[in-house]
Amino acid sequence: MSQYSTGTNSTRRYSTTGASSRNHTSQNPPQRVVKRKKQFSLLSIGKGLDVPFCMLIVLLLAIGITMMFSASYPVAFYEIGDSYYYLKRQLLFAIVGLAIMLAVSYFDYHHFHRFSALILGVSYFALIVVLLIPSETGVRRWIGIGDYGIQASEISKFAIILFLAHWGSRYYNKMHTFKYGVLPGAAVFVSTAILLLLEPHYSCIVIVALLTVIMLFVSGIRIKWIAIAAVLLAAAILLLWATGLLTYAMDRMDGWGKALEYIDEDQWQQTWQTRNSLYAIGSGGLFGLGLGQSRQKYLYLPEPQNDFVFAIVCEELGLIGAIAILLIFALLVWRGIVISLRAKDRFGKLLGIGLVSQIGLQVILNILVITDWLPNTGISLPFFSYGGSSLLMLLFQMGIVLSISRSANIEKI
């Protein structure tokens, strides 16, 4: 009997609660939910550019153009009669490049996934076209378009990074095998290296080889395959040297490490550029001679606006200024890796790491060349060396990294 009463009271309580709820609902009708439109912000994290990375790019570009002009105006006046010749062209490339970078940053980088094989094919086509263009010097690297030229190797660097990022993200769980890890990477590198060898462009072969190793390593390839590849590559170089196919490279290596030594007149003339680069670096001292005060740029150091522009930087800004610039480069690479590691997918991680690794590699190799630690092989310094196609391609690639940052979970700094 008591159980029945308890159940009745309980039923009444639920009934009362339900009635109260209905009365409350009738007195306070639900309010309409108004959806607010999301405000667009160019620099907002997640919806816009990654601010630190973007600022580092602009800072390096501004310093690079300033130092390129300082290094180039004597030779520009002597050869062309216009001290501002290289500055005007580089500024044009920089403006167009920044516009391309911004546009690409709004482009979903995942679309490059499906076009990776096509872009690799375009890079092969460009390298073949270069070989068909007659050359008086025997070196064929440029596709002329009016007063400008496109360096085909710049496309190859990006194409290899993109393809290996695509392949590594697609077959990540199989990259430890020979079929999926070693064979595709080796095929892409060897085919590209053969075409570059015919130009010849040995410095690009070195960069492409290092980029291939980096991309395969971060994709999960085993270390033993990299060691085996290094041995085979060394054997191939010895074979090319024995057959005389490395004559162009060996001429560059004859004076390697001996720029300050007088052996004979031929060697002394051959190391002229490297020797004057060392003079420029040494005369800069700790604080430099001052912006615009370089002496070696007055026709002592050949082509100071290109691969040896950092020697003029050391002469004018000194060791302190040079280290500061290298720290900015290090921050750019570090921030790019942070962005890449926080990407939402493996393709974004691999692609971003590959693109910023290219900058780090070229900076290191360029410094080693101008200080005579490596043979004079013509490796440009990103954002500093004069060159339209290289600057446009570089800013295009930085736009992809910024595109990755839009979808990455980046904390504000």
C-alpha positions in Angstrom: 0.0 0.0 0.0 2.8 2.4 0.9 4.6 1.5 -2.3 1.5 2.4 -4.3 1.2 5.7 -2.5 4.8 6.5 -3.2 4.4 5.7 -6.8 1.2 8.0 -7.0 3.1 10.8 -5.3 6.0 10.4 -7.6 3.6 10.5 -10.6 2.1 13.6 -9.3 5.4 15.2 -8.8 6.4 14.5 -12.4 3.1 15.7 -13.6 3.5 18.9 -11.6 7.0 19.4 -12.9 5.8 18.8 -16.5 3.0 21.3 -16.0 5.4 23.8 -14.6 7.7 23.3 -17.5 4.8 23.8 -19.9 3.7 27.0 -18.2 7.3 28.3 -18.2 7.6 27.5 -21.9 4.3 29.2 -22.7 5.3 32.3 -20.7 8.8 32.5 -22.2 8.8 31.4 -25.8 12.2 30.4 -27.2 14.2 33.3 -28.7 15.3 33.2 -32.3 19.0 32.4 -32.8 20.7 35.1 -34.8 23.8 33.8 -36.7 26.6 36.3 -36.8 28.7 36.5 -39.8 32.4 35.7 -39.3 34.5 38.8 -39.7 37.4 38.4 -42.1 40.8 39.3 -40.8 43.8 39.2 -43.0 46.3 38.6 -40.2 44.1 36.5 -37.9 45.5 33.1 -36.9 43.7 30.3 -38.7 42.0 32.7 -41.1 44.9 34.7 -42.2 48.7 34.9 -42.5 51.0 33.7 -39.8 52.3 37.1 -38.7 55.8 36.2 -37.4 56.6 34.2 -40.6 55.3 36.9 -42.9 57.2 39.6 -41.0 60.5 37.6 -41.2 60.0 37.2 -45.0 59.4 41.0 -45.5 62.4 41.8 -43.3 64.8 39.6 -45.1 63.5 40.9 -48.5 64.0 44.5 -47.4 67.5 43.9 -46.1 68.3 41.7 -49.2 67.2 44.3 -51.7 69.1 47.1 -49.8 72.3 45.1 -49.7 71.9 43.9 -53.3 71.7 47.5 -54.5 74.7 48.5 -52.4 76.7 45.7 -53.9 75.5 46.2 -57.5 75.5 49.9 -58.3 79.2 50.2 -59.3 79.2 47.3 -61.7 75.7 48.3 -63.0 77.1 51.8 -63.8 80.2 50.4 -65.4 78.6 47.7 -67.5 75.2 49.3 -68.3 75.5 53.0 -67.5 72.6 52.9 -65.0 73.5 52.5 -61.3 69.9 51.6 -60.5 69.5 48.9 -63.2 69.6 45.9 -60.9 67.7 47.7 -58.2 64.8 48.6 -60.4 64.5 45.0 -61.8 64.8 43.4 -58.4 62.1 45.7 -56.9 59.8 44.8 -59.8 60.4 41.1 -59.1 59.9 41.6 -55.3 56.5 43.5 -55.8 55.2 40.8 -58.2 56.6 38.1 -56.0 54.9 39.5 -52.8 51.6 39.7 -54.8 52.0 36.1 -55.8 52.9 35.0 -52.3 49.8 36.7 -50.9 47.6 35.2 -53.6 49.0 31.7 -53.1 48.5 32.0 -49.4 44.7 32.0 -50.0 45.0 29.0 -52.2 44.3 25.7 -50.5 47.6 23.9 -50.6 45.9 20.5 -50.7 45.2 21.1 -54.4 48.9 20.7 -55.1 48.4 17.0 -54.0 46.7 16.1 -57.3 49.1 18.2 -59.5 52.4 16.9 -58.1 53.0 14.5 -61.0 52.0 17.2 -63.5 54.4 19.8 -62.0 57.2 17.3 -62.0 56.5 16.7 -65.7 56.7 20.4 -66.3 60.1 20.6 -64.6 61.4 17.8 -66.8 60.1 19.6 -69.9 61.8 22.9 -68.8 65.1 21.1 -68.3 64.8 19.5 -71.8 64.0 22.8 -73.4 67.1 24.4 -71.8 69.3 21.8 -73.5 67.8 22.6 -76.9 68.8 26.3 -76.6 72.1 27.1 -78.3 74.8 28.5 -76.0 78.2 30.1 -76.8 79.7 29.2 -73.5 78.5 25.6 -73.4 76.4 26.3 -70.2 72.6 26.1 -70.8 70.4 27.0 -67.8 68.0 29.8 -68.9 64.9 30.0 -71.0 64.9 33.5 -72.5 61.6 35.4 -72.5 62.2 38.9 -73.9 64.6 40.7 -71.6 64.0 38.2 -68.9 64.9 34.6 -68.3 63.6 31.6 -66.4 66.0 29.3 -64.7 64.6 25.8 -65.2 66.4 24.4 -62.2 64.3 26.6 -59.8 61.2 24.7 -61.0 62.9 21.4 -60.5 63.7 22.1 -56.8 60.0 22.8 -56.1 58.8 20.0 -58.2 60.9 17.4 -56.3 59.8 18.7 -52.9 56.2 18.6 -53.9 56.3 15.2 -55.5 58.1 13.6 -52.6 55.7 15.3 -50.1 52.8 13.8 -52.1 54.4 10.4 -52.3 55.5 10.3 -48.6 52.1 11.3 -47.3 50.3 8.8 -49.5 52.6 5.8 -48.7 53.9 6.9 -45.3 53.3 3.4 -43.8 55.3 1.8 -46.6 58.2 4.3 -46.8 60.5 1.9 -44.9 60.4 -0.5 -47.9 62.6 -0.4 -51.0 59.7 -0.4 -53.4 57.9 2.6 -51.9 60.6 4.4 -50.0 63.8 4.1 -52.0 62.8 3.4 -55.6 60.5 6.5 -56.4 62.9 9.0 -54.7 65.9 7.5 -56.5 64.1 7.6 -59.8 63.1 11.2 -59.5 66.5 12.3 -58.3 68.6 10.4 -60.9 66.4 11.5 -63.8 66.6 15.1 -62.7 70.4 14.9 -62.0 71.1 13.6 -65.5 69.3 16.5 -67.1 71.1 19.0 -64.8 74.4 17.3 -65.6 74.0 18.0 -69.3 73.5 21.7 -68.6 75.9 21.5 -66.6 74.6 22.7 -63.2 76.4 20.8 -60.5 75.4 23.1 -57.6 71.8 22.4 -58.3 72.5 18.7 -58.3 74.0 19.0 -54.8 70.9 20.9 -53.6 68.5 18.5 -55.2 70.3 15.5 -53.7 70.2 17.0 -50.2 66.5 17.9 -50.6 65.8 14.4 -51.7 67.5 13.0 -48.6 65.7 15.3 -46.3 62.3 14.6 -47.8 62.8 10.8 -47.7 64.1 11.0 -44.1 61.1 12.9 -42.8 58.8 10.6 -44.7 60.1 7.6 -42.8 62.8 6.0 -44.9 65.4 3.9 -43.1 68.8 5.3 -42.5 70.5 2.3 -44.1 69.0 3.2 -47.5 70.5 6.7 -47.2 73.9 5.3 -46.3 73.8 2.9 -49.3 72.7 5.8 -51.6 75.6 7.9 -50.4 78.1 5.1 -51.3 76.5 4.7 -54.7 76.6 8.4 -55.3 80.3 8.6 -54.4 81.0 5.7 -56.8 79.1 7.5 -59.6 81.1 10.7 -59.1 84.3 8.7 -59.3 83.1 7.1 -62.5 82.2 10.5 -64.0 85.6 11.9 -63.0 87.4 9.0 -64.5 85.5 9.3 -67.8 86.2 13.1 -68.0 82.5 14.1 -67.7 83.3 16.3 -64.7 85.8 18.5 -66.5 83.7 21.7 -65.9 83.4 20.8 -62.2 87.1 19.9 -61.8 88.2 23.2 -63.2 86.2 24.9 -60.4 87.8 22.6 -57.8 91.4 23.1 -58.9 91.7 26.2 -56.7 89.4 25.1 -53.9 90.8 26.0 -50.5 93.8 27.7 -52.1 92.4 31.1 -52.9 95.1 32.9 -50.8 98.0 30.8 -52.1 100.0 31.7 -55.2 100.8 28.5 -57.1 100.9 29.7 -60.7 99.3 32.4 -62.7 96.4 30.3 -64.0 95.4 29.2 -60.5 95.8 32.8 -59.3 93.4 34.1 -61.9 91.0 31.2 -61.4 90.5 32.0 -57.7 90.2 35.7 -58.3 86.5 35.9 -57.2 86.9 33.7 -54.1 90.1 35.6 -53.1 88.4 39.0 -53.3 85.4 37.6 -51.4 87.8 36.7 -48.5 89.3 40.1 -48.7 85.9 41.7 -48.4 84.9 39.5 -45.4 88.2 40.1 -43.7 88.2 43.9 -44.1 84.7 44.2 -42.6 86.0 43.4 -39.2 83.6 43.3 -36.2 81.3 46.3 -37.1 82.0 46.7 -40.9 83.1 49.7 -43.0 79.5 51.1 -43.1 76.6 50.7 -45.4 77.6 51.5 -49.0 81.3 51.8 -48.0 82.6 48.5 -49.5 85.8 48.7 -51.6 85.7 45.2 -53.1 82.5 45.9 -55.0 84.3 48.4 -57.2 85.1 45.9 -59.9 87.4 43.8 -57.7 84.8 41.1 -56.8 83.1 39.9 -60.0 79.3 39.7 -60.0 78.9 41.0 -56.4 75.1 41.3 -56.8 74.7 37.5 -57.3 76.2 34.6 -55.4 78.8 36.7 -53.5 76.5 39.4 -52.3 77.0 38.2 -48.7 80.7 39.0 -48.9 79.8 42.6 -49.4 77.3 42.3 -46.5 80.2 41.2 -44.3 82.4 44.0 -45.5 79.9 46.8 -44.9 78.0 45.5 -41.8 80.8 43.5 -40.3 80.6 40.2 -38.3 77.9 41.6 -36.0 75.6 42.5 -39.0 76.3 39.2 -40.8 75.4 37.2 -37.7 72.2 39.2 -37.2 71.1 38.4 -40.7 72.0 34.7 -40.3 69.9 34.7 -37.1 66.9 36.1 -39.0 67.3 33.3 -41.6 67.5 30.8 -38.7 64.3 32.2 -37.2 62.5 32.0 -40.6 63.5 28.3 -41.0 62.5 27.6 -37.4 59.1 29.3 -37.7 58.5 27.5 -41.0 59.2 24.1 -39.3 56.8 25.0 -36.4 54.1 25.9 -38.9 54.7 22.6 -40.8 54.7 20.4 -37.8 51.3 21.9 -36.7 49.7 21.3 -40.1 46.5 19.3 -40.0 47.7 16.6 -42.4 50.9 14.8 -43.2 51.1 16.3 -46.7 51.2 19.8 -45.2 53.9 18.8 -42.7 56.2 17.2 -45.4 55.6 20.0 -47.9 56.3 22.8 -45.5 59.4 21.2 -44.1 60.8 20.7 -47.6 60.2 24.3 -48.7 61.8 25.9 -45.6 64.7 23.3 -45.7 65.6 24.6 -49.2 66.1 28.1 -47.8 68.3 26.7 -44.9 70.4 24.6 -47.3 71.0 27.4 -49.8 72.1 29.8 -47.0 74.5 27.3 -45.5 76.0 26.3 -48.9 76.3 29.9 -50.0 78.2 30.9 -46.9 80.5 27.9 -47.4 81.2 28.9 -51.0 82.1 32.6 -50.3 84.4 31.5 -47.4 86.2 28.9 -49.7 84.9 25.9 -47.7 83.2 24.7 -50.8 84.2 25.1 -54.5 82.8 28.2 -56.3 79.7 26.5 -57.8 77.2 29.3 -58.1 74.7 29.0 -55.2 72.5 32.0 -54.7 71.6 33.5 -51.3 67.8 33.6 -50.8 66.2 37.1 -50.8 69.7 38.7 -51.4 71.1 37.5 -54.7 69.9 39.2 -57.8 67.6 37.0 -60.0 64.0 37.3 -61.0 63.0 33.6 -61.5 64.7 32.5 -58.2 63.0 35.3 -56.2 59.6 34.8 -57.8 59.8 31.0 -57.2 61.0 31.6 -53.6 58.1 33.9 -52.7 55.7 31.5 -54.4 56.9 28.7 -52.2 56.7 31.0 -49.1 53.1 31.6 -50.1 52.4 27.8 -49.8 53.9 27.8 -46.3 51.6 30.7 -45.4 48.7 28.7 -46.9 49.7 25.8 -44.6 49.7 28.2 -41.6 46.1 29.2 -42.3 44.9 25.7 -41.5 47.5 25.0 -38.8 46.8 25.3 -35.1 49.3 28.1 -34.5 49.3 30.0 -31.2 49.6 33.7 -31.3 53.0 35.2 -30.5 
